[in-house]
Amino acid sequence: MTFLGRPEDPEKARVVILPAPYDATASYLPGARFGPRRLLEASVYLEFYDEELACEAEDLPPFLTLPEEELPLAPEKALVRLKEQLKPHLEKGRFPVVLGGEHTVSLAAIELLLEKYPGLFVVQIDAHADLRSTYQGSPFSHACVMRRAFEAGARVISLGVRAISKEEHLFARESQIPLLWARKVKEGLPEILSFLERELKDAPVYVTIDLDGLDPAEIPGVGTPEPGGLSWYETLALLRRLAGFQVVGFDVVELLPRDERSAFVAAKLVYKFLSYLFCPRT
Ligand SMILES: [Mn+2]
């Protein structure tokens, strides 16, 4: 199964797509392990012509979709395996796209990219800050992923947050991690875009999109459907601006495909961001 269902040539690939079917630390609703497969299945039905960019699928660099592998249950071991899968492709200079799976899986790409880019920014679109030290006994819970990334040396910016613990709020303040609340994004998108411009200029950026950052009206199939999220077009405006920076990889995580729509929306989001990043006419 390949992204968009198109034939792929492993020799020519410049973008590597890694399915990460993992949901062992899910706290509310499990099932994100089925996310990558459903996203790939849905991607076949996308309209490949992008009218906004006047771009076709063949204008994008060649992709390579890796086969889905069953991952170990323990998050540490799952991350080791994901890194093993991804590393040879990063060494060949391929641009990584990780499909989740719960948010924990982002750490595989982030840790590998930090070795190559010590000044890496991780820009998170998410309803949650994911800054807990531990959650339900695990430091590798989906609710801790940005805390681990920050401790590993990444600079973190969070967009669309609207559910946070007091501990995380204090930690973000102490650590000067910008939390750009969902309501602020909705009230003043231009200010948010100029903030990103100032912070991210000339820095390598990894973008992690937890689909619950969007509003559940746009995409109901997520593990924790928090109200008041970003609209489709607010998300696209952010991604289009982010694509103007030095983006070195991204992921789309937390798809919980229980409905007919969400996998399609997630697949379209992956395709839109790839188009913003790589369409020669952008
Ligand atoms: Mn998250």
Residues whose N, C-alpha, C, O or C-beta is under 5 A from the ligand:
A	BS01	MN	H103 D126 D130 H142 D210
